[in-house]
Amino acid sequence: MIKKGSKFVVFNSRILDFLQLKQKEMKRNLFVYLTLIVFTTISINVWAGNEASFNSNYKISPDLNFSPTADFQKSWVIAYGEASKPVHVFLRETKKGQEYVVRTSYFEVRYVNGKQGFGVKMVNVSDITVNENLNTTVLNQAGLNNQKQISVEAIDNDKVLEMIASYLPDLINKQYSNILN
């Protein structure tokens, strides 16, 4: 009886030792994984924070020379940095929402904000004022594709211009980025 009891105790102590080792190993692995996650997150934030943000250097103001028409109800000017030729934004109210036609001498696009969300599209054929070849050359096709649907919901009217000013530089090919400066 004593032999059976001692074998049981030895067996159980081995199981307990094994379980304790497993727990220690799991805790160590968890600590390593958490440490990796923390360092990765910090690295990404530091890397992203060091990048100079072109988008933060703009000023939005109402276009004082604009007179409302049947096509466009409001207009604003976005000036990036010390731009001598600012970007003009024209608002058109439609049944589906708002269209913001963004135009310079070199390119034009429209941002649509409505029930289908918020995103960029090419300007309608009837509204084109910039040469189509020039427009295609200046605009970045990958940027246009990335911004087709920025938001699945409509953006508040007071934030739309900020969104446009922020996202617009990403639509321009790098060799033409001086257009906005």
Order of alpha helices (4+ residues) and beta strands (2+ residues): alpha-beta-beta-beta-beta-beta-beta-alpha-alpha-alpha
